[in-house]
Amino acid sequence: MIRTKIIVLLLAGASTAAAAQPAQRPQGQADPRLSGSVPVDIVSATPVALSLGEAIQRGLQHNLGVLSGQEGVEAARGARMRALADLLPHVSGRFTRAEQQINLQAFGIPIPAGASPLIPPFGIWDARVMLSQPILDLRAINEAKAGAKRLEAAEFGYEDTRDLVVLVCANLYLQAVAATSRVDSARAQLATAETLYRIAADRKQAGIAAGIEVLRANVQVETQRQRLIASEADLDTDKLRLARAIGLPLAQVYTVSEKVPYMPLDDITPDEALARAYASRADFKQKQALVAAAEAGRGAASGERMPAVYLNADYGAIGPTLGGALPTFSVLLGVRLPIFQGGAIQGRIQEASAAMRQQQAELADLKGRIEYEIRSALLELKAVTELLKAAESRVALADAQLRQATDRFAAGVASNLEVVEAQEAVATASESRIGTLYIYNSAKAALARAMGLAEEQAARLLKDEGK
């Protein structure tokens, strides 16, 4: 990834035509919910000045990924309650009135000759409270454990989603900042081109410059105007994407109020970053909880082979009238023992074992991926820091080149061809600096995410707190 970004950046700096083209857009997020939101604000007639911290906070409040994560936690909490219900007492009540007529012959009771086998209709009232309570059920115990771990995993997943939303919002804000810088640069270059055009026109009017120089200066003005139009269109698009992700109404006029300058990162070793990541990353904790849930699920499947002890009891009153009802009760202590289930239990054990091994493998893979992300981000920051220094030097040299070329042209010792070339060098150097600064700040945000500290430290890492 770092090589691709550096090569693209260097190619953009080597070609004058590249400076006139819109910046390449990063590919969309894997989860489309992270780029969506549920806007709730009313459009204000006053333009809004949006800071980086405000953009992140709005994203955490209105981004669709965060809202979906909240509902995911509620769903997991409901599933845990259902699993826990198998261990808790079940109490129900019943109140009935029955009219009966019994035929004794239907029960095989002999009836004397001439006697009627029918007992006259009679009514029975029955009011009863029933209790069912598992005493020992290993399957239900492990299912409850698994439900608790799944809820824990859902909560960590929600935290991880918030970290991703912070990264998405910060990246979109950085894109808008870079686009704003390109617009400012294009406006400055257009103003310079217009000034040089007037100088060329005055020199031609005085008879000391050829018409080709005026034409060349006019072409440069239109070229810079085209760059400005393209840069403004890119800025509008980037601001729409940011507004879409943070829940800001798309019709709301706003500006990004922070420039997010270069701020060197505090020295941190890969081992220190890894230690923070393993202690802080919510997705790592989520996967650990899922492994524990899978282990409990396997225990639940194995528990189906074991006897289950349960208690059933009821207490109530029964009688022909409500006033004449007499109290009765029953207590049943039972043991349920599976003998032959046609291989169903073994099949569930195999499924649960496979799910457990899969979660364990994914945990090991995630641990390696975290280390890769940490080391990759640190390497990228190191490389881009040097590129940024070179880009700053290149801008200073290009500005000096333009000043000298302009002075030579105004003095009549050179044509404006040197000026046009110098303008292109300034445009290219400016684009290189803007692109490199965006990559640098994006890498800082990615490092915060890789360490599991995006929500806590992303805004601090991307701006000068002293300003």
Order of alpha helices (4+ residues) and beta strands (2+ residues): alpha-beta-alpha-alpha-beta-beta-alpha-alpha-beta-alpha-alpha-beta-beta-alpha-alpha-alpha
